[in-house]
Amino acid sequence: MSSVSQLVQTLIRPEIQALSAYHVPDCTGLIKLDAMENPYLVPQSLQDEIAQLVGAAHINRYPDPDPRELKEKIAQLLGLTDGMSVLLGNGSDELIQLLAMAVNKPGAVLLSVEPSFVMYKMIATFVGMRYVGVPLADDYSLDFPATLAAIRREQPALVFLAYPNNPTGNLFAKDQVREIIEASPGLVVIDEAYYAFASDSFVPQLAQYPNLLVMRTFSKLGMAGLRLGFLVGSSQWLAQLEKLRLPYNVGVLPQLVAQKLLDNHDVLLRQAEQIKKDRVALHQALAAIKGVAVFDSEANFLLFRIANATGVFNGLKERGVLIKNLNGGHPMLTDCLRVTVGTPEQNALFIAALQHCLQSTVD
């Protein structure tokens, strides 16, 4: 009889064996500034209303397979026009996978830029789709000629562009994104996970381009624990994707709580505005530290470059602050770290810990 290791090597696809699982570090006892979460809780009165909802929830029953009221609320918030609809996902990751599965004919290509959200490449591998990553320019803007050339050469079935981009935080030039949509023979999905902190959106352009979809998540707005993402665009596209969505993919509690929070959307948007103000202050504090090069951001995080990035990351962790170490993840992210914008108090503790790390290195 074969051993477990022999069976694994025989049965698991080689490209899956070559992957590393998505790593989520232990944050116990640390100030958590690594995952682009909203650091603010909702007001106590709203917490109480949510507690009542959860307490009365029929968790003995399967969730609503098609929560129309929730989808209609999202459509209203976005101002979707006739012919457009909403598809809900268990976070945006599930939606990325549905899209890749739907268009993955033999030889189909998924194209994105790099560095960007790692799940585009990982999910292409999951579904057996060929992935093409086009490097960004040195300043993290689009290498526009190279991107158009790759589209002409590869004829991708699916293109993902994060807007703003993760982990760089910048918005790509809108006119260039428009030209990419027009040049693409397949679907183009604009991933607006950080829409609440950005100055622009492609939702108003949905009716203009037949191959355009916009993907968002509520995770960054304060619902990370609910795992609720959504895709918006032509009902004709979404009707096909619905066929691939697993039944009951959004649970009873996420549906109930999300609807209550969207009834209080203004509360979340005020928190987003506060985070944008906190982002400005944190950027100024980082820029004032010698040896730190911080990049502009329209998201709820800041990317910065610093010598001995991995040593600094470890030093921050020893001082009780967890951020994201991007050094080694991509050649364009050498010596780069990413910090989520926290509360003013958390940001101050992070800056103090960073200064101590740098001082200890000098000493």
C-alpha positions in Angstrom: 0.0 0.0 0.0 1.2 3.5 -0.9 2.2 5.9 1.9 0.3 9.1 2.5 3.2 11.2 1.1 3.2 9.0 -2.1 -0.5 9.4 -2.5 -0.2 13.2 -2.1 2.5 13.4 -4.7 0.5 11.3 -7.1 -2.9 12.8 -6.7 -2.4 16.5 -5.9 -1.6 18.6 -9.0 2.1 19.7 -9.1 1.2 23.4 -9.2 -0.8 23.1 -6.0 2.0 21.2 -4.3 4.3 24.1 -5.3 2.0 26.7 -3.6 2.4 28.0 -0.1 -0.9 28.4 1.8 -2.1 32.0 2.5 -0.5 32.8 5.9 -2.4 34.7 8.6 0.0 35.4 11.5 -1.0 35.1 15.1 -1.8 38.5 16.5 -2.4 37.6 20.1 -1.4 40.5 22.4 -0.3 42.7 19.5 -1.6 46.0 18.1 -3.0 44.6 14.8 -2.1 46.8 11.9 -1.5 44.2 9.2 -4.8 43.4 7.6 -6.5 46.7 6.5 -9.3 46.4 9.0 -11.4 49.3 10.3 -10.0 49.9 13.8 -13.3 51.5 15.1 -16.2 49.7 16.6 -19.8 50.8 15.8 -21.6 52.8 18.5 -22.9 50.9 21.5 -26.5 51.5 20.6 -25.9 49.9 17.2 -24.0 47.0 18.9 -27.1 46.4 21.1 -29.4 46.3 18.0 -27.1 43.9 16.3 -27.0 41.7 19.5 -30.8 41.6 19.5 -30.9 40.6 15.8 -28.3 37.8 16.3 -30.1 36.6 19.4 -33.4 36.1 17.5 -31.8 34.7 14.3 -33.1 31.4 13.0 -29.7 29.8 12.9 -31.4 26.4 12.8 -32.4 27.2 9.3 -30.4 27.6 6.1 -29.8 31.2 5.1 -31.9 33.0 2.4 -30.3 31.7 -0.8 -31.1 34.9 -2.6 -31.3 37.8 -0.1 -33.0 40.3 -2.4 -33.6 43.0 0.2 -29.8 43.1 1.0 -28.9 43.1 -2.7 -31.5 45.9 -3.4 -30.0 47.9 -0.5 -26.6 47.6 -2.1 -27.9 48.5 -5.5 -29.6 51.6 -4.1 -26.4 52.7 -2.3 -24.4 52.4 -5.5 -27.1 54.0 -7.7 -27.2 51.0 -10.1 -29.3 51.6 -13.2 -31.8 49.2 -14.9 -30.1 46.1 -16.3 -27.5 46.0 -13.5 -27.6 43.6 -10.6 -25.6 42.4 -7.5 -24.0 39.1 -6.8 -23.0 38.3 -3.2 -19.9 36.4 -2.2 -18.2 35.0 0.9 -15.7 37.8 0.7 -14.3 39.0 -2.7 -12.0 35.9 -2.8 -15.0 33.7 -3.7 -16.1 36.1 -6.4 -12.6 36.0 -8.0 -12.8 32.2 -8.0 -16.3 32.2 -9.6 -15.1 34.6 -12.3 -12.0 32.5 -13.1 -14.0 29.2 -13.2 -16.6 30.8 -15.5 -14.2 31.8 -18.2 -11.6 29.1 -17.9 -11.8 27.5 -21.3 -8.7 25.6 -22.5 -5.8 28.1 -23.0 -7.7 30.9 -21.3 -5.5 33.6 -19.6 -6.1 35.6 -16.4 -4.1 38.9 -16.6 -3.3 41.4 -13.9 -0.5 43.7 -12.9 2.3 43.1 -10.3 2.6 43.7 -7.5 -1.1 43.5 -6.7 -3.5 41.4 -4.8 -1.9 37.9 -4.5 -5.2 36.0 -4.8 -5.5 36.8 -8.5 -2.5 34.7 -9.2 -3.3 32.1 -6.6 -6.9 31.5 -7.7 -5.7 31.3 -11.4 -3.5 28.4 -10.1 -6.4 26.9 -8.2 -8.6 26.6 -11.2 -5.8 25.6 -13.6 -5.8 28.9 -15.6 -2.7 30.5 -17.1 -1.7 33.6 -15.2 0.1 36.6 -16.8 1.4 39.4 -14.5 2.6 42.7 -16.0 5.1 44.5 -13.8 4.1 48.1 -12.8 6.4 51.0 -13.5 9.0 51.9 -10.9 6.7 54.4 -9.3 3.9 51.8 -9.1 1.8 53.4 -11.8 0.7 51.3 -14.8 3.3 50.4 -17.3 0.7 51.3 -19.9 2.5 50.3 -23.1 3.6 47.0 -21.6 0.0 46.3 -20.3 -1.6 47.0 -23.7 1.1 44.9 -25.4 0.4 42.0 -23.0 -3.4 42.3 -23.7 -2.8 42.2 -27.5 -0.4 39.3 -27.2 -2.3 37.1 -24.6 -5.9 38.0 -25.4 -6.9 37.4 -21.8 -10.3 36.1 -20.9 -10.2 37.9 -17.6 -8.3 41.0 -16.4 -8.2 42.2 -12.8 -7.2 45.7 -11.8 -7.3 46.7 -8.1 -8.4 50.4 -7.9 -6.8 51.5 -5.5 -4.1 48.9 -5.8 -3.0 46.6 -3.0 -0.3 46.7 -1.6 0.8 50.0 -3.2 -2.3 52.1 -2.3 -2.3 54.2 -5.5 -5.1 54.8 -8.0 -4.0 54.1 -11.6 -4.6 56.8 -14.2 -8.3 56.6 -15.1 -7.9 57.3 -18.8 -5.4 54.4 -19.0 -7.8 52.0 -17.2 -10.5 53.0 -19.7 -8.2 52.2 -22.6 -7.4 48.8 -21.0 -11.1 48.0 -20.8 -11.6 49.0 -24.4 -8.6 47.0 -25.6 -9.5 43.8 -23.7 -11.3 41.1 -25.5 -12.6 39.5 -22.3 -14.0 40.6 -19.0 -12.3 43.4 -17.0 -13.0 43.4 -13.3 -12.1 46.6 -11.4 -11.5 45.5 -7.8 -12.6 48.4 -5.5 -12.0 46.8 -2.2 -10.9 50.2 -0.8 -13.6 52.3 -2.4 -14.6 54.0 0.9 -11.1 55.6 1.2 -10.6 56.5 -2.5 -11.5 59.5 -4.6 -12.9 57.7 -7.6 -14.9 54.7 -8.8 -15.8 52.8 -12.0 -19.3 52.1 -10.9 -20.7 55.0 -13.0 -19.0 53.5 -16.1 -20.7 50.1 -15.8 -23.3 50.8 -18.5 -20.7 52.2 -20.8 -18.6 49.1 -21.2 -20.2 45.7 -21.9 -17.1 43.8 -20.6 -16.8 45.7 -17.3 -17.7 44.5 -13.8 -16.9 46.1 -10.5 -16.1 44.1 -7.4 -16.2 45.4 -3.8 -16.0 44.1 -0.3 -17.4 45.5 3.0 -14.5 44.1 4.9 -12.4 47.3 4.8 -15.5 49.4 5.8 -15.9 47.6 9.1 -17.4 44.2 8.3 -14.3 42.1 7.9 -15.7 39.5 10.3 -18.8 39.0 8.1 -16.9 38.0 5.0 -19.2 39.8 2.6 -18.1 40.8 -0.9 -20.2 41.7 -3.9 -19.9 42.0 -7.7 -22.0 44.5 -9.7 -22.6 44.8 -13.4 -24.9 43.6 -16.2 -27.5 41.2 -15.1 -26.6 39.0 -18.1 -23.1 38.4 -16.7 -24.2 37.9 -13.2 -26.9 35.4 -14.2 -24.2 33.1 -15.6 -22.0 33.5 -12.5 -25.0 32.7 -10.2 -24.9 29.2 -11.7 -21.4 28.6 -10.2 -22.2 30.1 -6.8 -22.5 27.5 -4.1 -25.9 27.4 -2.4 -26.2 29.3 0.9 -22.7 30.9 0.4 -23.6 33.9 2.7 -24.7 32.8 6.2 -27.7 33.9 8.2 -25.8 36.1 10.6 -23.7 38.0 7.9 -27.0 38.7 6.0 -28.7 40.1 9.1 -25.8 42.1 10.4 -24.8 43.5 7.0 -28.3 44.7 6.4 -28.5 46.4 9.8 -25.1 48.1 9.2 -26.1 49.2 5.7 -29.2 50.8 7.3 -26.6 52.8 9.2 -24.3 53.3 6.3 -23.6 56.9 7.4 -22.0 55.6 10.6 -19.5 53.5 8.6 -18.8 56.3 6.1 -18.0 58.7 9.0 -15.5 56.2 10.3 -14.0 56.0 6.8 -13.7 59.8 6.7 -11.9 59.6 10.1 -9.6 57.0 8.8 -8.7 59.2 5.8 -7.8 62.0 8.2 -5.8 59.5 10.3 -4.0 58.4 7.1 -2.8 61.9 6.4 -1.4 62.3 9.9 0.3 58.9 9.8 1.8 59.7 6.4 3.2 62.9 7.8 4.7 61.1 10.8 6.3 58.4 8.7 7.7 60.9 6.2 9.3 62.8 9.0 11.4 59.8 10.0 14.9 59.7 8.5 15.4 56.7 6.3 11.7 56.1 5.6 10.2 56.5 2.1 6.4 56.5 2.3 4.2 56.3 -0.7 0.9 58.1 -1.3 -2.2 56.1 -0.7 -6.0 56.2 -1.4 -6.6 53.1 0.7 -6.6 52.5 4.4 -3.0 51.6 4.6 0.4 53.0 3.8 3.3 51.3 2.0 6.8 52.4 3.0 10.4 51.4 2.2 13.0 51.2 4.8 16.5 49.6 5.1 16.5 46.2 6.8 12.8 45.9 6.5 12.5 42.3 7.8 14.6 43.3 10.9 12.4 46.3 11.4 9.3 44.2 11.1 10.6 41.7 13.7 11.6 44.6 16.0 8.1 46.1 15.8 6.6 42.7 16.6 8.8 42.4 19.6 7.5 45.9 20.7 3.9 44.7 20.4 3.0 46.0 16.9 2.1 43.8 14.0 2.3 45.2 10.4 2.8 43.4 7.1 6.2 42.4 5.8 6.3 42.6 2.0 10.1 42.3 1.7 10.8 39.2 -0.5 7.3 38.9 -1.8 8.0 40.6 -5.1 11.2 42.2 -6.5 9.4 45.6 -6.6 8.6 45.3 -2.9 12.2 44.9 -1.7 12.6 46.5 1.8 8.9 47.4 1.8 6.5 47.2 4.8 2.7 48.0 4.8 0.9 49.4 7.8 -2.9 49.6 8.2 -4.2 53.0 9.4 -5.3 52.5 13.0 -6.7 54.8 15.6 -4.6 57.9 16.4 -3.5 56.1 19.6 -2.5 52.9 17.7 -0.7 55.0 15.0 1.2 56.9 17.7 2.3 53.6 19.3 3.4 52.3 15.9 5.5 55.4 15.2 7.1 55.3 18.6 7.9 51.6 18.2 9.4 52.2 14.8 11.6 55.0 16.1 12.8 52.7 18.9 13.6 50.1 16.3 15.6 52.5 14.2 17.4 53.9 17.3 18.4 50.4 18.5 19.8 49.7 15.0 21.9 52.9 15.2 23.1 52.1 18.7 
